[in-house]
Amino acid sequence: MLDLKKEVNSINKRLEINNLSEIEYFPRYMEIEAYDGCNFDCIMCPLGKSIYKPGGAISIELFDKIVSEISKYKDWIKLVCLSRNGEPLLNKNLPEMVKKLKDAGIKRVNFSTNASALNEKNSNELLKAGLDEIRFSIDGYTKKTFETVRKGGKFDNVIKNCLNFIRIRNELKANTQIQVRLVEQQANTHEVEDWKNFWLSKLKKTDLVASKKLHSWGNELKSFKDNIDANIKKPCISPFSTLEVLYDGTVPLCGCDYKPTVVLGNVNKNSLIEIWNGDKFKNIRKKHETGNRNDISICVGCTIWEEKKIKTIHK
């Protein structure tokens, strides 16, 4: 039987708060979409270049507006991520964006990337801007597997770019943590151990290698349609922890809501704090807190934010 009080206490512990009312101050985590659109066609992703119409880069004006507001909460915010529906390195202003966040006092700035657009120039710029963490998405150990899963990607180029970034990081003695991540699925499960061992041999003890089981993207992947567990009622941490802003200022429900199906506001019209404490967001949090999350279609059966789903390995 679901113990809601226990689950809420677990969220409190993960967010380092005493009770959920404290999150009304401001979100602990933020995702700001640097670029909407991708140059890959990964088989497990509904946002590939052949099926998803990209919106492009966030404007500097909108980004500056967001930074101006979140700078007031710099001691509260734990992390700002600059990736969401697309490949952030397709935004040429990414190093400048990282620097603006660091200059604003944000403690930790990161993004996930397929590393295809990483090069000597932007690697140096990102590291010198103060990037705290970069996550390489590498879903295969061999060229065949990688290019089967990450369609449109060139294995040799991506590996070269990642190893080059590691070298530059080490030469600059930058404190940037490097994470290498893989989504476990039928096409690559046979080589996960080789993949882990390879990357562990290239990284520092402070870096991280992690794999995670394929998730349903808010129940949008066909392979999950018949296997959704509609009995899951435990509250998700996302509506209590994270505010997402798309390239055009739209605020969706969460990282899985890529369409989006639930729009909570737009930063061009309202402040972040107004959206965060708006009735729509509050109602969603209430449904999760009271075990009624399945009233929200995209939340039915979703387990993406459960900690136990991620396998992390340090060197």
C-alpha positions in Angstrom: 0.0 0.0 0.0 1.3 3.5 -0.9 2.5 5.5 2.0 2.1 9.1 0.7 3.6 10.6 3.8 6.7 8.5 3.4 6.9 9.4 -0.3 6.5 13.2 0.4 9.2 12.9 3.1 11.5 11.3 0.5 11.0 14.3 -1.8 11.7 16.7 1.0 15.0 14.8 1.7 16.0 14.9 -2.0 15.3 18.6 -2.2 16.9 19.3 1.2 13.8 21.0 2.6 11.7 20.3 5.7 8.3 20.4 4.0 6.9 21.0 0.6 5.6 24.5 1.3 9.2 25.6 1.1 9.4 25.0 -2.6 7.0 27.9 -3.2 10.1 30.2 -2.7 11.5 29.2 -6.1 12.3 26.0 -8.0 15.5 24.2 -6.9 16.3 23.2 -10.5 15.8 24.9 -13.8 16.1 23.8 -17.4 16.4 26.5 -20.0 16.3 25.2 -23.6 19.3 26.6 -25.5 18.2 25.1 -28.8 15.0 23.4 -29.9 15.9 20.8 -32.5 18.4 18.0 -33.1 20.8 16.8 -35.8 20.4 13.2 -34.8 17.5 10.7 -35.3 18.0 8.4 -32.3 15.7 5.4 -32.5 14.4 5.8 -28.9 13.7 9.5 -29.1 10.5 11.3 -30.4 12.5 14.4 -31.1 14.7 13.3 -34.0 15.3 15.5 -37.0 13.0 13.5 -39.3 9.9 13.7 -37.1 10.2 16.8 -35.0 10.1 20.4 -36.4 12.7 22.4 -34.7 12.1 25.9 -33.3 15.7 27.0 -33.2 17.7 28.9 -30.6 16.5 30.9 -27.6 16.9 34.6 -28.1 19.5 36.4 -26.1 16.9 38.9 -25.0 14.7 36.1 -23.5 17.7 34.4 -21.9 18.9 37.6 -20.3 15.4 38.1 -18.9 15.5 34.7 -17.3 19.0 35.1 -15.9 18.0 38.5 -14.4 15.2 36.9 -12.4 17.0 33.7 -11.3 20.0 35.7 -10.1 17.8 36.8 -7.2 17.6 33.2 -6.1 21.2 32.2 -6.7 21.7 30.8 -3.2 18.6 28.6 -3.5 18.9 27.2 -7.0 21.0 24.0 -7.0 21.4 23.6 -10.8 20.5 25.2 -14.1 20.6 22.9 -17.2 20.8 24.3 -20.7 19.5 21.4 -22.6 16.0 20.0 -23.2 14.4 19.0 -26.5 17.4 19.6 -28.7 21.1 19.7 -29.1 22.4 22.7 -27.2 25.7 23.0 -29.1 23.7 24.0 -32.1 23.3 27.3 -30.3 26.5 29.2 -31.1 25.9 31.4 -28.0 26.1 28.5 -25.6 29.5 29.4 -24.0 28.3 33.0 -23.5 25.1 31.7 -21.9 27.1 29.5 -19.5 29.3 32.6 -18.5 26.2 34.8 -17.9 24.8 32.2 -15.5 28.1 31.8 -13.7 28.5 35.6 -13.5 25.0 35.7 -12.0 26.2 33.4 -9.2 24.5 30.2 -10.2 26.3 27.4 -8.4 26.0 24.6 -11.0 25.5 24.9 -14.7 25.3 21.8 -17.0 23.9 20.5 -20.3 23.6 17.2 -22.1 25.0 16.8 -25.6 25.5 14.3 -28.4 29.0 15.9 -28.8 28.8 16.0 -32.6 29.2 19.8 -32.7 31.9 19.9 -30.0 35.2 21.2 -31.2 38.5 22.7 -30.0 37.1 26.3 -30.0 33.9 25.8 -28.1 35.4 23.2 -25.8 37.9 25.9 -24.6 35.2 28.5 -24.5 32.9 26.4 -22.4 35.5 25.3 -20.0 36.8 28.9 -19.5 33.2 30.1 -19.1 33.0 28.0 -15.9 30.9 25.1 -17.1 30.4 22.8 -14.0 29.2 19.6 -15.7 28.8 18.2 -19.2 26.9 15.0 -20.1 27.9 13.1 -23.2 25.1 10.8 -24.5 27.0 7.9 -26.0 24.6 5.0 -26.6 27.0 2.4 -27.9 30.5 0.9 -27.5 31.0 -0.1 -31.1 30.6 2.0 -34.3 27.8 -0.4 -35.5 25.7 -0.2 -32.3 26.2 3.6 -31.9 25.2 4.4 -35.4 22.3 2.0 -35.2 20.9 3.7 -32.1 22.0 7.3 -32.8 21.1 7.6 -36.5 22.7 10.5 -38.2 25.7 10.4 -35.8 29.2 9.6 -36.8 30.8 7.4 -34.2 34.4 8.2 -34.9 33.7 12.0 -34.9 31.8 11.9 -31.6 34.4 9.8 -29.7 37.1 12.0 -31.0 35.3 15.1 -29.8 34.6 13.7 -26.4 38.2 12.5 -25.9 39.4 15.9 -27.1 37.2 17.7 -24.5 38.6 15.4 -21.8 42.2 16.3 -22.9 41.5 20.1 -22.9 39.7 19.9 -19.5 42.7 18.2 -18.0 45.2 20.6 -19.7 43.3 23.6 -18.4 42.9 22.0 -15.0 39.3 22.9 -15.1 36.9 21.6 -12.4 34.3 20.6 -15.0 32.8 17.2 -14.2 32.4 15.0 -17.2 29.5 12.4 -17.3 29.1 9.8 -20.0 25.6 8.4 -20.2 23.9 5.6 -22.0 20.2 4.6 -22.5 20.0 0.8 -22.1 17.8 -0.8 -24.8 17.7 -3.9 -26.9 20.2 -2.6 -29.4 23.0 -2.0 -26.9 22.5 -4.1 -23.8 25.1 -6.7 -25.0 27.9 -4.2 -24.8 27.1 -2.1 -21.8 29.9 -3.5 -19.7 32.5 -2.9 -22.4 31.1 0.6 -22.8 31.4 1.3 -19.0 35.0 0.0 -18.8 36.1 2.1 -21.8 34.8 5.4 -20.4 36.0 4.6 -16.9 39.5 4.3 -18.3 39.3 7.7 -19.8 37.9 9.7 -16.9 38.9 11.0 -13.5 37.6 9.7 -10.2 35.5 12.8 -9.9 33.7 12.1 -13.2 30.8 9.7 -13.7 29.6 7.0 -16.0 25.9 6.2 -15.9 23.3 4.1 -17.7 19.5 4.2 -17.5 16.7 2.0 -18.7 14.7 3.4 -21.7 11.7 5.4 -20.5 8.3 6.0 -22.2 8.6 9.8 -23.0 5.4 10.5 -21.2 3.8 7.3 -22.7 4.5 8.4 -26.2 6.8 5.6 -27.3 4.8 2.9 -29.1 6.9 0.1 -27.4 5.5 1.2 -24.0 1.9 1.7 -25.0 0.8 -1.8 -23.9 3.0 -1.9 -20.7 2.0 1.2 -18.9 1.4 0.6 -15.2 -1.6 2.9 -14.4 -1.5 1.9 -10.8 1.6 4.0 -10.0 0.4 6.8 -7.7 3.6 7.8 -5.9 4.3 11.6 -6.3 6.9 12.5 -8.8 9.7 14.9 -7.7 9.6 17.0 -10.9 6.6 19.4 -10.2 8.1 20.1 -6.8 11.7 20.6 -7.9 12.0 21.8 -11.5 10.8 24.6 -13.8 11.4 24.2 -17.5 11.5 27.0 -20.1 11.4 26.2 -23.8 13.3 28.3 -26.4 10.2 30.5 -27.0 9.4 31.1 -23.3 6.8 28.3 -22.9 6.8 26.6 -19.6 5.7 22.9 -19.9 4.8 20.5 -17.2 8.2 18.6 -17.2 11.0 17.2 -19.2 8.9 14.5 -20.7 6.2 16.9 -21.9 8.0 17.7 -25.1 4.9 18.6 -27.2 3.9 20.2 -24.7 0.6 18.8 -23.6 0.4 20.8 -20.4 1.4 24.5 -20.7 1.8 26.3 -17.4 2.7 29.7 -18.7 5.1 31.8 -20.8 8.0 33.8 -19.6 7.4 36.4 -22.2 4.1 37.2 -20.4 4.7 36.3 -16.7 7.7 36.1 -14.3 9.1 32.7 -13.4 7.9 33.0 -9.8 4.3 33.9 -11.0 4.3 30.7 -13.1 5.8 28.6 -10.4 3.2 29.6 -7.9 0.4 29.9 -10.4 -2.8 27.9 -10.0 -2.0 25.4 -12.7 1.3 24.4 -11.2 -0.2 24.3 -7.7 -3.0 22.0 -8.8 -0.6 19.6 -10.4 1.5 19.5 -7.3 -1.6 18.8 -5.2 -2.6 15.9 -7.4 0.8 14.3 -7.0 0.9 15.0 -3.2 -2.5 13.4 -2.7 -2.0 10.3 -4.9 -4.1 11.6 -7.8 -1.3 12.0 -10.4 -3.1 9.8 -12.9 -5.6 12.6 -13.4 -2.8 14.0 -15.6 -2.5 11.8 -18.7 1.2 12.4 -19.3 2.0 11.3 -15.7 0.2 7.9 -15.9 2.8 5.2 -15.4 5.8 7.5 -15.7 8.9 6.5 -13.6 11.6 8.6 -15.2 12.5 10.5 -12.1 12.9 7.6 -9.8 16.5 7.4 -8.5 16.7 3.7 -8.6 16.3 3.7 -12.4 19.8 5.2 -12.8 22.9 3.1 -12.4 25.9 5.3 -11.7 29.5 4.2 -11.6 32.4 6.2 -10.4 36.0 5.3 -11.3 
